[in-house]
Amino acid sequence: MENTSGVPLGLFGGHFDDEHDPHGMDEVNYMDAAMNMSGIPYPPIIPKPTWEILLKSLFSALIIIAAILGNTLVIYIVWRNKRMRTTTNYFLVNLAVSDLMVTLSCTWVHLVDDLTEGWVLGAFFCKFNSFAQVLSLVSSIMTLTLISCDRFFGIVFAMKAHMTERRSPIFIMIVWILAVGISSPLLVYREQRSRHWLNHTEIWCDDTWPEKTTFGPEGAIKTFPSRTAYYTFISLVLYFFPILVMSIAYSFIIWKLWSSHMPGERIESEVRSQDRIKKRVIIMLVIILSVFALCWLPFQIAILYNEHRSNKTISLPLWYGNFNYFANYIAYANSAFNPVIYTGFNENFKRGFKSLFGCKKPAKKYNAISGMTRDTSFGNLQSVTATGATKVTEHTRVKNLINDK
């Protein structure tokens, strides 16, 4: 049955299914939980078709398996290899932990809540699930922003990269403190509710934010201004502000990579090698930002529409149920995409995966003409020329930061 309280339904626990409300009684039901329905038969429940259950279960299973496997391998590879315990990799591990929390506390709950009638996971999980979801989502998105800032300072200001290295544990701690603070209201303003009908006990998980009653031409209207402010703030913090920060950071990184040049004499092979590295990094940065933005955009639309629609006294439109399910699913899928993106374009993680599965390490090649060594596994170019030592050091540090070395 639909939860018309205005809560972002898939994310924070709540059930949206127009088939469970054939009589359009949701506004009455959820605006007055104490209403006596003991003498009224519960509206008939129309079961979902088998193909829909199987399809949703299959796609959710794929996301869950991919997210758990990918993020667990990221954590294991960094833990196993001491040389990979760098600042950016620590942030990637924190991101992997956050993505695992999203998968373990969001994706399967979203599926169960959609396929069942009412709330079936109990009173404790009604509170804890919502809290854990927002906690993991905030920490995940803030970690993505932190990674972009780390890459910004590490590449644009390459010689000062160790500033973030020394402070990375503090930054990670701040991320979790903020995440706990932002999600803690849901421990207070979420609860399981129930009501007895003639032939059914209705159970749902709902918000209990303070309400405000106003009187207009149509009579008394109940609103929840503090809840609207909270979810609007969540939307801005979880999406628009991080997108702005990452866009600015990655724009400067792209500018720095395209404007930097290797010192000393250069031959055509060096130019091609450097251009390939630049192109790979730029593609990675664009994909990271684009996937993040596209995965979370439908979810932000669902939240903002739900909270700021002009007339909340009527039920949500029919299209909202399917759109809300898709918005939540694609947002949770981002947890499975992140390991693929970061490890697919990161040569150190590629080598870690190859080592984990017993693949041989590529050999290094030496170019006697240019006096440079090239690690064919990492694509790192390190100049050994005697001139321009300071520029060589900065250039090498930029290349190392690109590959999180």
C-alpha positions in Angstrom: 0.0 0.0 0.0 1.2 3.5 -0.8 2.8 5.6 1.9 1.6 9.1 1.2 3.6 10.8 3.9 5.9 12.2 1.4 8.9 10.0 2.3 11.3 9.0 -0.5 9.7 5.6 -0.5 12.3 3.2 -1.7 15.2 4.7 0.2 13.8 5.2 3.7 11.5 2.2 3.8 7.9 2.5 2.8 5.7 0.8 0.2 4.4 2.2 -3.0 2.1 0.0 -5.0 -1.0 1.3 -6.6 -2.3 -2.2 -7.0 -2.5 -2.4 -3.2 -4.8 0.7 -3.0 -7.6 0.0 -5.5 -10.0 2.2 -3.6 -7.7 5.2 -3.2 -7.9 5.2 0.6 -4.2 6.0 1.3 -4.7 9.6 2.3 -7.2 8.6 4.9 -5.2 5.6 6.1 -1.8 7.4 6.6 -3.0 10.7 7.8 -4.9 9.1 10.7 -3.2 5.9 11.9 -5.5 5.7 14.9 -8.7 5.5 12.7 -10.8 2.4 13.7 -11.0 0.1 10.7 -12.0 -3.1 12.7 -15.4 -3.2 11.0 -14.2 -2.6 7.5 -12.8 -5.3 5.2 -9.3 -4.6 3.9 -9.2 -3.7 0.2 -8.3 -6.8 -1.9 -4.6 -7.2 -2.7 -3.7 -7.8 -6.3 -0.6 -10.0 -6.5 2.3 -9.0 -8.8 2.7 -11.1 -12.0 5.3 -13.8 -11.8 7.4 -12.3 -14.6 7.8 -9.0 -12.7 8.9 -10.8 -9.5 11.4 -12.9 -11.4 12.8 -9.9 -13.4 13.2 -7.6 -10.4 14.7 -10.4 -8.3 17.2 -11.2 -11.1 18.4 -7.7 -11.6 18.6 -7.0 -7.9 20.6 -10.2 -7.4 23.1 -9.1 -10.1 23.6 -5.8 -8.4 24.1 -7.4 -5.0 26.5 -10.0 -6.2 28.6 -7.5 -8.3 28.7 -4.9 -5.5 29.7 -7.4 -2.7 32.3 -9.2 -4.9 33.8 -6.0 -6.4 34.0 -4.0 -3.2 35.3 -6.9 -1.1 38.1 -7.5 -3.6 39.1 -3.8 -3.5 39.4 -4.0 0.3 41.3 -7.3 0.2 43.8 -6.1 -2.4 44.7 -3.0 -0.5 44.9 -5.0 2.8 47.1 -7.6 1.2 49.6 -5.3 -0.6 51.5 -2.9 1.6 52.7 -0.8 -1.3 49.1 -0.1 -2.2 48.3 1.5 1.1 48.3 5.0 -0.2 46.0 8.0 0.5 43.7 7.6 -2.5 43.5 3.8 -2.0 42.5 4.3 1.6 39.7 6.6 0.3 38.8 3.9 -2.2 38.6 1.3 0.7 36.3 3.7 2.6 34.2 4.0 -0.5 34.1 0.2 -0.8 33.0 -0.1 2.8 30.2 2.5 2.2 29.1 0.7 -0.9 28.9 -2.6 0.9 26.7 -0.9 3.5 24.5 0.4 0.8 24.2 -3.1 -0.7 23.6 -4.8 2.6 21.1 -2.3 4.0 19.4 -0.9 0.9 19.2 -3.1 -2.2 17.6 -6.2 -0.8 15.3 -4.2 1.5 14.1 -2.3 -1.6 13.3 -5.5 -3.4 11.5 -7.1 -0.4 9.5 -4.0 0.3 8.4 -3.8 -3.3 7.4 -7.5 -3.6 5.5 -7.8 -0.3 2.4 -6.1 1.1 3.1 -3.7 3.9 6.2 -3.7 6.1 7.4 -7.2 7.0 10.9 -6.6 8.5 9.9 -5.6 12.0 9.9 -2.5 14.3 13.7 -2.5 15.0 14.6 -2.7 11.4 12.2 0.0 10.5 14.4 2.4 12.4 17.8 0.8 11.9 17.3 0.2 8.2 16.6 3.9 7.4 19.4 5.0 9.6 21.9 2.6 8.0 20.8 3.6 4.5 21.4 7.3 5.0 24.6 6.6 6.9 26.1 4.5 4.2 24.9 6.8 1.4 26.2 10.0 2.9 29.6 8.4 3.7 29.8 6.9 0.2 29.0 10.2 -1.6 31.2 12.3 0.7 34.1 9.8 0.1 33.6 10.2 -3.7 34.0 14.0 -3.2 37.0 13.4 -1.0 38.7 11.3 -3.7 38.1 14.1 -6.2 39.7 16.6 -3.8 42.6 14.3 -3.1 43.3 13.9 -6.8 42.9 17.7 -7.3 45.6 18.5 -4.7 47.7 15.6 -5.7 47.8 16.5 -9.4 47.2 20.2 -9.6 49.5 20.9 -6.7 51.7 17.8 -7.0 54.6 19.0 -4.8 52.1 19.5 -1.9 50.4 16.1 -2.2 51.6 14.9 1.2 49.4 17.4 2.9 46.4 15.2 2.2 48.4 12.0 3.0 49.0 13.1 6.5 45.4 14.2 7.1 43.6 11.3 5.3 42.6 9.5 8.6 41.2 12.7 9.9 39.2 13.3 6.7 37.8 9.7 6.9 36.8 10.2 10.5 35.0 13.5 9.7 33.1 11.7 6.9 31.7 9.1 9.3 30.9 11.7 12.0 29.0 13.8 9.6 27.2 10.8 8.2 26.1 9.7 11.6 25.0 13.2 12.5 23.0 13.6 9.2 21.3 10.2 9.5 20.5 10.2 13.3 17.1 12.0 13.0 15.8 8.9 11.4 16.3 7.0 14.6 13.9 9.4 16.2 11.3 10.1 13.5 10.8 6.6 12.1 8.5 3.9 13.5 6.5 0.9 12.6 2.7 1.5 12.7 -0.2 -0.9 12.5 -4.0 -0.9 12.2 -6.5 -3.7 12.5 -9.1 -4.2 9.8 -11.9 -6.7 9.8 -9.8 -9.4 8.0 -6.3 -8.0 8.0 -3.6 -6.3 10.2 -2.1 -3.5 8.2 1.6 -2.8 9.0 3.8 -0.1 7.6 7.0 1.9 8.3 6.5 5.6 8.4 7.9 9.0 9.4 6.7 10.7 12.6 8.0 14.2 12.0 6.2 17.1 13.8 3.2 18.2 11.8 1.7 21.7 11.2 -2.0 22.2 10.5 -3.2 25.1 8.4 -6.7 26.0 7.4 -7.7 27.0 3.9 -10.7 26.9 1.6 -10.6 23.1 1.5 -10.4 22.8 5.3 -7.5 21.7 7.6 -4.3 20.8 5.8 -1.5 18.9 7.5 2.1 19.7 6.5 5.5 18.6 7.7 7.9 21.5 7.2 10.8 20.0 9.2 10.6 16.8 7.2 10.5 18.7 3.9 13.5 20.7 5.1 15.4 17.6 6.1 14.9 15.7 2.8 15.6 18.8 0.8 18.9 19.1 2.7 19.6 15.4 2.1 19.1 15.9 -1.6 21.4 18.9 -1.8 24.1 17.3 0.3 24.0 13.9 -1.4 23.9 15.2 -4.9 24.0 18.8 -6.0 26.9 20.0 -3.8 29.1 17.0 -4.5 28.4 17.2 -8.2 29.5 20.9 -8.1 32.7 20.1 -6.1 33.7 17.2 -8.3 33.0 19.1 -11.5 35.3 21.9 -10.4 38.0 19.6 -9.1 38.0 17.4 -12.2 38.0 20.4 -14.5 41.2 21.7 -12.9 42.7 18.2 -13.1 41.9 17.9 -16.8 43.4 21.4 -17.4 46.5 20.5 -15.5 47.1 17.2 -17.3 46.6 18.8 -20.8 48.8 21.8 -20.0 51.7 19.9 -18.4 54.7 18.8 -20.5 57.6 16.5 -19.8 61.0 18.3 -19.3 64.0 17.9 -21.5 64.2 16.5 -25.0 61.2 14.6 -26.3 60.8 12.2 -29.0 57.7 11.0 -30.8 57.3 7.8 -28.6 57.4 9.9 -25.5 54.7 12.2 -26.8 52.5 9.3 -27.7 53.0 7.6 -24.3 52.2 10.8 -22.4 49.1 11.5 -24.5 47.8 8.0 -23.9 48.2 8.4 -20.2 46.4 11.8 -20.3 43.6 10.4 -22.4 43.1 7.4 -20.1 43.0 9.6 -17.0 40.6 12.1 -18.6 38.2 9.3 -19.7 38.3 7.9 -16.2 37.4 11.2 -14.6 34.6 11.9 -17.0 33.1 8.4 -16.5 33.3 8.7 -12.7 31.5 12.0 -12.6 29.0 11.0 -15.4 28.0 7.7 -13.9 27.6 9.2 -10.4 25.4 12.0 -11.8 23.3 9.8 -13.9 22.8 7.1 -11.3 21.6 9.6 -8.7 19.6 12.1 -10.8 16.3 10.1 -11.0 16.5 9.6 -7.2 16.8 13.3 -6.6 13.9 14.0 -8.9 11.8 11.6 -6.9 12.7 13.1 -3.6 12.2 16.7 -4.7 8.9 16.0 -6.5 7.5 14.1 -3.5 8.3 16.9 -1.1 7.6 20.0 -3.2 4.5 19.0 -5.2 1.8 21.6 -5.0 -1.1 19.5 -3.7 -0.2 16.8 -1.2 -3.8 16.2 -0.3 -4.2 13.9 -3.3 -2.4 10.6 -3.9 0.7 10.5 -5.9 0.2 9.9 -9.7 0.2 6.4 -11.1 3.6 6.8 -12.9 5.4 7.6 -9.6 5.5 4.0 -8.3 7.4 2.6 -11.3 9.6 5.7 -11.5 10.5 5.5 -7.8 11.4 1.9 -8.1 13.7 2.6 -11.1 15.2 5.6 -9.3 16.2 3.6 -6.2 17.4 0.7 -8.2 19.8 2.7 -10.4 21.0 4.6 -7.4 21.9 1.4 -5.6 23.5 0.1 -8.8 26.1 2.8 -8.4 27.7 0.8 -5.6 28.4 -2.0 -8.1 29.7 0.4 -10.8 32.2 2.1 -8.5 34.7 -0.8 -8.2 34.5 -1.5 -11.9 35.3 2.2 -12.8 38.1 2.8 -10.2 39.8 -0.5 -10.8 39.2 -0.7 -14.5 41.2 2.5 -15.1 43.7 2.1 -12.2 46.8 0.2 -13.2 47.8 -0.7 -9.6 44.4 -2.4 -9.0 44.7 -4.2 -12.3 48.0 -5.6 -11.2 46.5 -6.4 -7.8 43.7 -8.4 -9.5 46.2 -10.2 -11.8 48.4 -11.1 -8.8 45.3 -12.3 -6.8 44.3 -14.6 -9.6 47.9 -15.8 -10.3 48.6 -13.8 -13.5 52.2 -12.9 -14.3 53.5 -9.4 -13.8 54.5 -7.7 -17.1 58.2 -7.0 -17.5 59.8 -3.6 -17.6 61.3 -2.2 -20.7 64.2 0.2 -21.1 64.5 2.9 -23.8 68.2 3.6 -24.2 67.6 6.6 -26.5 65.5 8.6 -24.2 67.0 7.4 -21.0 63.6 6.5 -19.5 62.2 3.4 -17.9 58.6 2.4 -18.6 56.6 -0.1 -16.5 54.3 -1.7 -19.1 51.9 -2.6 -16.3 51.5 0.9 -14.9 52.2 3.1 -17.9 54.4 5.3 -15.6 57.2 7.2 -17.3 60.1 8.3 -15.1 62.8 10.5 -16.5 66.4 10.0 -15.5 67.8 13.0 -17.2 70.0 15.2 -15.1 68.5 18.5 -16.2 65.2 20.0 -15.0 65.3 17.9 -11.8 62.5 19.9 -10.1 60.2 19.6 -13.1 61.0 15.9 -13.4 60.1 15.3 -9.8 56.8 17.1 -10.1 56.0 15.4 -13.4 56.8 12.0 -11.9 54.7 12.8 -8.8 51.8 13.7 -11.1 52.1 10.4 -13.0 52.3 8.5 -9.7 49.2 10.4 -8.4 47.3 9.5 -11.6 47.9 5.8 -10.9 47.5 6.2 -7.1 51.1 5.0 -6.6 
